[in-house]
Amino acid sequence: PEERTKDIRFTSSTKPDTMPSENTLGTSSTRGTTQMKHVAAADPTPARDDSATGVVIFHESIYKIQVVYWRQELFSLPENGQLSLEDGKTAAFKGIAGTKLVFDLNSIDVVKSSRMGGLMHDAFTITPKETAGTVVKGKPYVFTCFLEENRSTAVKKIRSAIADARLVEEEKKFDGSRVKTKEMEQEQSPFVMEADPRLQQMQIIATKKIKGVSLQDYYEVAWSEGVDCDKSPMYQPFLESMDKNNVVVSPWETAGGYKGEWCGETYASQRTVTFQFMKQTIGMTLVNVKHTQRCQRVNDDRCIVQMTLEMKGFPY
């Protein structure tokens, strides 16, 4: 009877963003981002289109109202003037006596208020959170309108403009952090699995790519036989389902230093698999088969199983 020997090599790898070789288990992921458009009021005329953030703000392009500015200092006279929202970024008061106040919409609060010790409920107050230009942090700036409905409208308009300005600011911060993250990702070199040099010397007879499977799961299902994991044995049941008899799968030996006869590479673990089957030739012949399997894992990136097959019992 002739003895036949053959070497088989299984190489599998997994890594996000890899350029896999022919035998590869690859994983992939997608992330979507959304764009948001915020509508702040029913006016169909857009006052500002910030293309950098993808946010379109709708409000009246210019809002102006006649108000009276009440200074809080003693013996100070009130000043008539005009309060306007023009650029979506500031609220500005211009008085007939030359007073000019410019409020940054991102750093003010506005509330309805009263005057004269609470006797007159006809005012609204703008309070800056930061000192800038002509306004002082924390100082209340009190204004009145000629009609109560004008006061309500003014407060509503200012609050709407504040909300719009803060929305745009937050979107800019978000986009800035997203750009910075993207730049950092681009600076990092993409992981590229090195080609298996031994595969270049062999004839590849089968390849399969599976996405979404970790290398650990692959090993446990295909090669562990359920040892030290919750997976069911695979190799022995598979051989028995193919009408192989007296199947014995030995445990993996892990002493290390196991050298493959053909490839000359060293592997960390080794096991033997033996079985028999009947072969139809001139008559029925009993064939004895022995697999010597050697395994080497490279981190969580590559699993190599080298197998030597010995067959005895063939008449030719």
C-alpha positions as CSV (number, residue, x, y, z in Angstrom):
1,P,0.0,0.0,0.0
2,E,1.2,3.5,-0.8
3,E,1.5,6.2,1.8
4,R,0.4,9.7,0.7
5,T,1.3,13.0,2.4
6,K,0.0,16.4,1.7
7,D,0.3,19.8,3.4
8,I,-2.7,22.1,3.8
9,R,-2.6,25.7,5.2
10,F,-5.5,27.8,6.5
11,T,-4.8,31.5,7.0
12,S,-7.5,33.8,8.4
13,S,-7.3,37.4,9.6
14,T,-9.6,40.1,10.8
15,K,-9.1,43.8,11.4
16,P,-11.2,47.0,10.9
17,D,-10.2,49.0,7.8
18,T,-7.9,46.2,6.5
19,M,-6.7,45.4,3.1
20,P,-7.1,41.6,3.4
21,S,-5.2,38.9,1.6
22,E,-7.1,36.2,-0.3
23,N,-8.0,34.2,2.8
24,T,-9.5,36.8,5.1
25,L,-12.2,37.3,7.7
26,G,-13.0,41.0,7.5
27,T,-15.1,43.3,9.5
28,S,-16.6,46.6,8.4
29,S,-18.7,49.4,9.9
30,T,-20.6,52.4,8.7
31,R,-21.4,55.7,10.5
32,G,-23.8,58.1,9.3
33,T,-24.1,61.7,10.1
34,T,-27.2,63.9,9.9
35,Q,-27.7,67.4,8.7
36,M,-30.2,69.6,10.5
37,K,-32.1,72.6,9.4
38,H,-33.7,74.7,12.1
39,V,-36.8,76.9,11.4
40,A,-37.1,79.6,14.1
41,A,-40.1,81.5,12.8
42,A,-42.7,81.5,10.1
43,D,-41.2,84.2,8.0
44,P,-40.3,82.5,4.7
45,T,-37.4,84.9,4.0
46,P,-34.1,83.4,5.2
47,A,-32.0,86.0,7.0
48,R,-28.8,83.9,7.1
49,D,-27.6,80.7,5.5
50,D,-24.6,79.3,7.3
51,S,-23.3,76.8,4.8
52,A,-20.5,75.8,7.1
53,T,-22.9,74.3,9.5
54,G,-25.8,73.3,7.3
55,V,-28.1,75.3,9.5
56,V,-30.6,77.7,7.8
57,I,-32.1,80.3,10.1
58,F,-35.5,81.9,9.2
59,H,-36.6,85.1,10.8
60,E,-37.4,88.7,9.7
61,S,-34.3,90.0,7.9
62,I,-34.5,93.3,9.9
63,Y,-36.5,93.8,13.1
64,K,-36.7,97.3,14.5
65,I,-38.8,98.8,17.3
66,Q,-39.0,102.2,19.0
67,V,-38.0,101.9,22.7
68,V,-37.0,104.1,25.6
69,Y,-33.7,103.3,27.4
70,W,-33.9,103.8,31.2
71,R,-30.5,104.4,32.8
72,Q,-30.1,103.0,36.3
73,E,-27.8,105.8,37.5
74,L,-29.2,108.5,39.7
75,F,-30.4,111.7,38.0
76,S,-30.1,110.1,34.6
77,L,-32.7,110.9,32.0
78,P,-34.3,108.2,29.8
79,E,-33.4,108.2,26.1
80,N,-35.6,107.5,23.2
81,G,-34.2,105.4,20.4
82,Q,-34.4,102.3,18.3
83,L,-33.6,98.7,19.1
84,S,-32.8,96.5,16.1
85,L,-31.9,92.9,15.2
86,E,-30.1,93.0,11.8
87,D,-27.4,90.4,11.4
88,G,-28.6,87.5,13.5
89,K,-25.6,88.0,15.8
90,T,-26.3,91.2,17.7
91,A,-29.1,93.4,19.2
92,A,-28.3,97.1,18.9
93,F,-29.8,100.2,20.5
94,K,-29.2,103.6,19.0
95,G,-30.5,106.6,21.1
96,I,-31.4,110.0,19.8
97,A,-28.8,111.5,22.2
98,G,-26.0,109.4,20.6
99,T,-26.0,106.4,23.0
100,K,-25.1,103.1,21.3
101,L,-25.3,99.7,22.9
102,V,-24.4,96.5,21.0
103,F,-25.4,93.2,22.7
104,D,-23.9,89.8,21.5
105,L,-26.9,87.5,21.2
106,N,-24.8,84.5,22.4
107,S,-24.1,86.2,25.7
108,I,-27.3,87.9,26.9
109,D,-30.5,87.1,28.7
110,V,-33.8,89.0,28.2
111,V,-36.8,89.0,30.6
112,K,-39.9,91.1,31.1
113,S,-39.4,93.4,34.1
114,S,-40.8,96.4,36.0
115,R,-39.7,99.9,37.0
116,M,-40.2,102.3,39.9
117,G,-40.0,99.7,42.6
118,G,-42.4,97.4,40.9
119,L,-45.1,99.9,40.3
120,M,-44.7,100.0,36.5
121,H,-44.8,96.6,34.7
122,D,-44.0,97.9,31.2
123,A,-40.3,97.1,30.8
124,F,-37.9,94.4,29.6
125,T,-34.3,93.9,30.7
126,I,-31.3,92.7,28.7
127,T,-28.5,91.4,30.9
128,P,-25.0,90.7,29.3
129,K,-23.0,87.7,30.5
130,E,-19.8,89.2,29.3
131,T,-18.3,92.7,29.1
132,A,-17.8,93.7,25.5
133,G,-17.6,97.1,23.8
134,T,-20.2,99.4,25.3
135,V,-22.0,96.9,27.6
136,V,-20.9,95.6,31.0
137,K,-21.2,92.1,32.3
138,G,-24.1,91.6,34.7
139,K,-25.4,95.2,34.4
140,P,-29.2,95.3,33.6
141,Y,-30.2,97.4,30.7
142,V,-33.9,98.4,31.0
143,F,-36.1,99.3,28.1
144,T,-39.8,100.1,27.6
145,C,-42.1,100.1,24.7
146,F,-45.0,102.4,24.0
147,L,-47.5,99.6,24.0
148,E,-47.7,96.4,26.1
149,E,-48.1,94.2,22.9
150,N,-44.9,95.8,21.6
151,R,-43.0,94.7,24.7
152,S,-44.2,91.2,24.3
153,T,-43.3,91.2,20.6
154,A,-39.8,92.6,21.3
155,V,-39.1,90.0,24.0
156,K,-40.3,87.2,21.8
157,K,-38.2,88.4,18.8
158,I,-35.0,88.8,20.9
159,R,-35.4,85.4,22.5
160,S,-35.9,83.8,19.1
161,A,-32.8,85.6,17.8
162,I,-30.8,84.4,20.8
163,A,-32.0,80.8,20.2
164,D,-30.9,81.0,16.6
165,A,-27.5,82.4,17.4
166,R,-26.8,79.8,20.0
167,L,-27.9,77.0,17.7
168,V,-25.5,78.2,15.0
169,E,-22.7,78.5,17.6
170,E,-23.3,74.9,18.8
171,E,-23.3,73.6,15.2
172,K,-20.0,75.3,14.5
173,K,-18.5,73.7,17.6
174,F,-19.8,70.3,16.7
175,D,-18.6,70.6,13.1
176,G,-15.2,71.8,14.3
177,S,-14.8,68.8,16.6
178,R,-16.0,66.5,13.8
179,V,-13.4,68.0,11.4
180,K,-10.7,67.6,14.0
181,T,-11.7,64.0,14.6
182,K,-11.6,63.3,10.9
183,E,-8.2,64.9,10.6
184,M,-6.9,62.8,13.4
185,E,-8.3,59.6,11.8
186,Q,-6.6,60.6,8.5
187,E,-3.3,61.2,10.3
188,Q,-3.4,57.6,11.6
189,S,-2.0,55.2,9.1
190,P,-4.6,52.6,8.1
191,F,-4.0,49.1,9.3
192,V,-2.7,46.8,6.5
193,M,-2.3,43.1,7.1
194,E,1.0,41.9,5.7
195,A,0.6,39.2,3.0
196,D,1.3,35.7,4.1
197,P,4.6,34.8,2.3
198,R,3.9,31.1,2.4
199,L,0.6,31.6,0.5
200,Q,2.6,33.0,-2.4
201,Q,4.3,29.6,-2.7
202,M,1.1,27.5,-2.6
203,Q,-1.8,27.0,-4.8
204,I,-4.9,28.6,-3.3
205,I,-7.8,26.1,-3.6
206,A,-10.5,27.8,-1.6
207,T,-11.2,31.3,-0.3
208,K,-14.0,32.7,1.8
209,K,-14.7,36.2,3.2
210,I,-17.0,36.6,6.1
211,K,-17.9,40.0,7.6
212,G,-18.8,40.6,11.2
213,V,-17.0,37.6,12.7
214,S,-14.2,38.1,15.1
215,L,-11.1,36.0,14.9
216,Q,-11.8,34.6,18.4
217,D,-15.2,33.4,17.4
218,Y,-13.7,31.8,14.2
219,Y,-11.1,29.9,16.2
220,E,-13.6,28.7,18.8
221,V,-16.1,27.5,16.2
222,A,-13.7,25.9,13.7
223,W,-10.7,24.7,15.7
224,S,-11.3,24.6,19.5
225,E,-13.6,21.5,19.7
226,G,-15.4,23.4,22.5
227,V,-12.4,23.4,24.8
228,D,-12.3,26.5,27.1
229,C,-15.3,28.1,25.4
230,D,-19.1,27.7,25.0
231,K,-19.0,26.5,21.4
232,S,-19.9,22.9,20.3
233,P,-17.3,20.6,18.9
234,M,-17.1,20.8,15.1
235,Y,-14.3,18.7,13.6
236,Q,-15.2,15.3,15.0
237,P,-19.0,15.6,14.3
238,F,-18.2,16.8,10.8
239,L,-15.9,13.8,10.0
240,E,-18.5,11.4,11.4
241,S,-21.2,13.0,9.3
242,M,-19.0,12.2,6.2
243,D,-19.0,8.5,7.1
244,K,-15.6,8.5,8.7
245,N,-15.1,5.8,11.4
246,N,-13.2,5.7,14.6
247,V,-12.6,9.4,14.6
248,V,-10.3,10.6,17.4
249,V,-9.5,14.3,17.8
250,S,-6.8,14.8,20.4
251,P,-6.6,17.9,22.6
252,W,-4.3,20.7,21.5
253,E,-0.8,20.5,22.9
254,T,0.5,23.9,23.8
255,A,4.1,23.4,24.8
256,G,5.1,25.4,21.7
257,G,8.0,24.9,19.3
258,Y,6.1,22.7,16.9
259,K,7.7,22.9,13.4
260,G,5.9,22.2,10.2
261,E,7.8,19.7,7.9
262,W,7.1,21.5,4.6
263,C,6.9,25.2,5.6
264,G,9.6,25.2,8.2
265,E,7.6,27.6,10.4
266,T,7.2,27.2,14.1
267,Y,3.7,26.9,15.7
268,A,2.4,27.4,19.2
269,S,0.1,24.4,19.4
270,Q,-0.4,21.0,17.8
271,R,-2.9,18.1,17.7
272,T,-3.6,14.9,15.8
273,V,-6.8,13.7,14.2
274,T,-7.1,10.1,13.2
275,F,-10.0,8.2,11.4
276,Q,-10.7,5.4,8.9
277,F,-13.0,5.0,5.9
278,M,-13.6,2.4,3.2
279,K,-12.4,3.2,-0.3
280,Q,-13.8,1.6,-3.4
281,T,-10.9,0.6,-5.7
282,I,-10.6,-2.9,-7.2
283,G,-12.4,-3.9,-4.1
284,M,-13.2,-2.3,-0.8
285,T,-10.1,-1.1,1.0
286,L,-9.7,0.3,4.5
287,V,-7.9,3.6,4.5
288,N,-6.2,5.0,7.7
289,V,-5.9,8.7,7.8
290,K,-3.8,10.9,10.2
291,H,-4.0,14.7,10.4
292,T,-1.2,16.6,12.2
293,Q,-2.5,20.1,12.7
294,R,-0.4,23.0,14.0
295,C,-1.8,26.4,14.9
296,Q,-0.3,29.8,15.4
297,R,-2.3,33.0,16.2
298,V,-0.9,36.5,15.6
299,N,-2.6,38.7,18.2
300,D,-6.2,39.1,17.1
301,D,-5.3,39.7,13.5
302,R,-4.4,36.3,12.0
303,C,-4.9,32.6,12.7
304,I,-2.8,30.1,10.7
305,V,-3.5,26.3,10.8
306,Q,-1.0,24.1,9.0
307,M,-2.0,20.5,8.4
308,T,-0.1,17.5,7.3
309,L,-2.2,14.6,5.9
310,E,-1.0,11.0,5.9
311,M,-3.0,8.2,4.3
312,K,-2.2,4.5,4.4
313,G,-4.1,1.7,2.7
314,F,-4.4,2.8,-0.9
315,P,-3.5,-0.1,-3.2
316,Y,-2.0,2.3,-5.7
